[in-house]
Amino acid sequence: MSKYDHELADLLLAIEAEMRRIALWESQAPDEQAMASLMPFCHDTMSFSQWLQWVFLPRMKAVLESQQDYPASSDIHPLAEYSLAEHGENIHQLLALIARFDAFINRA
């Protein structure tokens, strides 16, 4: 793994840890129909935090494990900010990590 791969892996682990810390981590995956959504961010079948946990994190971990190219760009922070606003100040650190993810991908 390259230095960038390690940095990305650390960032993904930090996002997961923060989701667990603020109780956004779920023990049960959405059903198959929800996971099969073709809408961006599965917004028709999942909350944003579910999408982060069950779609985004596994996909990014798969990119790392298979040594695929990183996405060309990322701009999920604005959607995260909007979608997670109901959680108030509790979500500040998670939003900062998501912003770091966007910055990491956009510079890679």
C-alpha positions as a Markdown table, in Angstrom:
| # | Residue | x | y | z |
|---|---|---|---|---|
| 1 | Met | 0.0 | 0.0 | 0.0 |
| 2 | Ser | 1.2 | 3.5 | -0.8 |
| 3 | Lys | 1.3 | 6.4 | 1.6 |
| 4 | Tyr | -1.9 | 7.7 | 0.1 |
| 5 | Asp | -3.6 | 4.3 | 0.5 |
| 6 | His | -2.7 | 4.3 | 4.2 |
| 7 | Glu | -4.0 | 7.9 | 4.5 |
| 8 | Leu | -7.3 | 7.0 | 2.9 |
| 9 | Ala | -7.6 | 3.8 | 5.0 |
| 10 | Asp | -7.1 | 5.9 | 8.2 |
| 11 | Leu | -9.7 | 8.4 | 7.1 |
| 12 | Leu | -12.3 | 5.7 | 6.3 |
| 13 | Leu | -11.6 | 4.1 | 9.7 |
| 14 | Ala | -12.0 | 7.5 | 11.4 |
| 15 | Ile | -15.4 | 8.1 | 9.7 |
| 16 | Glu | -16.6 | 4.7 | 10.9 |
| 17 | Ala | -15.3 | 5.3 | 14.4 |
| 18 | Glu | -17.0 | 8.7 | 14.6 |
| 19 | Met | -20.3 | 7.2 | 13.3 |
| 20 | Arg | -20.1 | 4.6 | 16.0 |
| 21 | Arg | -19.3 | 7.2 | 18.6 |
| 22 | Ile | -22.3 | 9.4 | 17.8 |
| 23 | Ala | -24.6 | 6.4 | 17.5 |
| 24 | Leu | -25.2 | 6.6 | 13.7 |
| 25 | Trp | -23.8 | 3.1 | 13.2 |
| 26 | Glu | -26.5 | 0.4 | 12.6 |
| 27 | Ser | -26.2 | -3.2 | 13.4 |
| 28 | Gln | -28.5 | -4.4 | 10.6 |
| 29 | Ala | -28.1 | -3.7 | 6.9 |
| 30 | Pro | -31.0 | -2.3 | 4.9 |
| 31 | Asp | -32.9 | -4.9 | 2.9 |
| 32 | Glu | -31.8 | -6.0 | -0.6 |
| 33 | Gln | -34.4 | -3.7 | -2.2 |
| 34 | Ala | -32.9 | -0.7 | -0.4 |
| 35 | Met | -29.4 | -1.7 | -1.4 |
| 36 | Ala | -30.5 | -2.1 | -5.1 |
| 37 | Ser | -31.5 | 1.6 | -5.4 |
| 38 | Leu | -30.3 | 3.2 | -8.6 |
| 39 | Met | -30.7 | 6.7 | -7.2 |
| 40 | Pro | -27.7 | 8.8 | -6.2 |
| 41 | Phe | -26.8 | 8.1 | -2.6 |
| 42 | Cys | -29.7 | 5.7 | -2.5 |
| 43 | His | -31.7 | 8.7 | -1.3 |
| 44 | Asp | -35.0 | 7.0 | -2.1 |
| 45 | Thr | -34.4 | 4.0 | 0.1 |
| 46 | Met | -31.8 | 5.0 | 2.8 |
| 47 | Ser | -30.8 | 7.9 | 5.1 |
| 48 | Phe | -27.5 | 9.5 | 4.3 |
| 49 | Ser | -25.9 | 7.9 | 7.3 |
| 50 | Gln | -27.1 | 4.5 | 6.1 |
| 51 | Trp | -25.6 | 5.2 | 2.7 |
| 52 | Leu | -22.3 | 6.1 | 4.3 |
| 53 | Gln | -22.2 | 2.9 | 6.3 |
| 54 | Trp | -23.6 | 0.4 | 3.8 |
| 55 | Val | -22.6 | 1.8 | 0.4 |
| 56 | Phe | -19.9 | 4.4 | 0.6 |
| 57 | Leu | -17.5 | 2.9 | 3.2 |
| 58 | Pro | -17.7 | -0.7 | 1.7 |
| 59 | Arg | -17.1 | 0.7 | -1.8 |
| 60 | Met | -14.1 | 2.8 | -0.7 |
| 61 | Lys | -12.6 | -0.1 | 1.2 |
| 62 | Ala | -13.0 | -2.3 | -1.9 |
| 63 | Val | -11.2 | 0.4 | -3.9 |
| 64 | Leu | -8.3 | 0.2 | -1.5 |
| 65 | Glu | -8.2 | -3.6 | -1.2 |
| 66 | Ser | -8.3 | -4.1 | -5.0 |
| 67 | Gln | -5.9 | -1.2 | -5.6 |
| 68 | Gln | -8.3 | 0.4 | -8.0 |
| 69 | Asp | -8.0 | 4.1 | -9.0 |
| 70 | Tyr | -9.6 | 6.5 | -6.5 |
| 71 | Pro | -12.7 | 8.3 | -7.7 |
| 72 | Ala | -11.9 | 11.3 | -10.0 |
| 73 | Ser | -13.5 | 13.7 | -7.6 |
| 74 | Ser | -15.7 | 13.9 | -4.5 |
| 75 | Asp | -18.2 | 16.5 | -3.2 |
| 76 | Ile | -20.2 | 14.7 | -0.6 |
| 77 | His | -19.7 | 17.2 | 2.2 |
| 78 | Pro | -22.5 | 19.6 | 1.2 |
| 79 | Leu | -25.0 | 16.7 | 1.1 |
| 80 | Ala | -23.7 | 15.4 | 4.4 |
| 81 | Glu | -24.1 | 18.8 | 6.0 |
| 82 | Tyr | -27.6 | 19.1 | 4.7 |
| 83 | Ser | -28.7 | 15.5 | 5.5 |
| 84 | Leu | -27.2 | 15.3 | 8.9 |
| 85 | Ala | -28.2 | 18.8 | 10.1 |
| 86 | Glu | -30.9 | 17.3 | 12.4 |
| 87 | His | -28.1 | 15.9 | 14.6 |
| 88 | Gly | -26.9 | 19.4 | 15.6 |
| 89 | Glu | -23.5 | 19.9 | 17.1 |
| 90 | Asn | -23.1 | 16.2 | 17.7 |
| 91 | Ile | -22.2 | 15.8 | 14.0 |
| 92 | His | -19.4 | 18.4 | 13.7 |
| 93 | Gln | -16.5 | 15.9 | 13.8 |
| 94 | Leu | -18.1 | 13.6 | 11.3 |
| 95 | Leu | -18.7 | 16.5 | 8.9 |
| 96 | Ala | -15.0 | 17.5 | 9.3 |
| 97 | Leu | -13.9 | 14.0 | 8.4 |
| 98 | Ile | -16.2 | 13.9 | 5.3 |
| 99 | Ala | -14.7 | 17.3 | 4.3 |
| 100 | Arg | -11.2 | 15.8 | 4.7 |
| 101 | Phe | -12.3 | 12.9 | 2.5 |
| 102 | Asp | -13.5 | 15.3 | -0.3 |
| 103 | Ala | -10.2 | 17.2 | 0.0 |
| 104 | Phe | -8.1 | 14.0 | -0.1 |
| 105 | Ile | -9.9 | 12.7 | -3.2 |
| 106 | Asn | -9.8 | 16.0 | -5.0 |
| 107 | Arg | -6.1 | 16.4 | -4.5 |
| 108 | Ala | -5.2 | 12.8 | -5.3 |
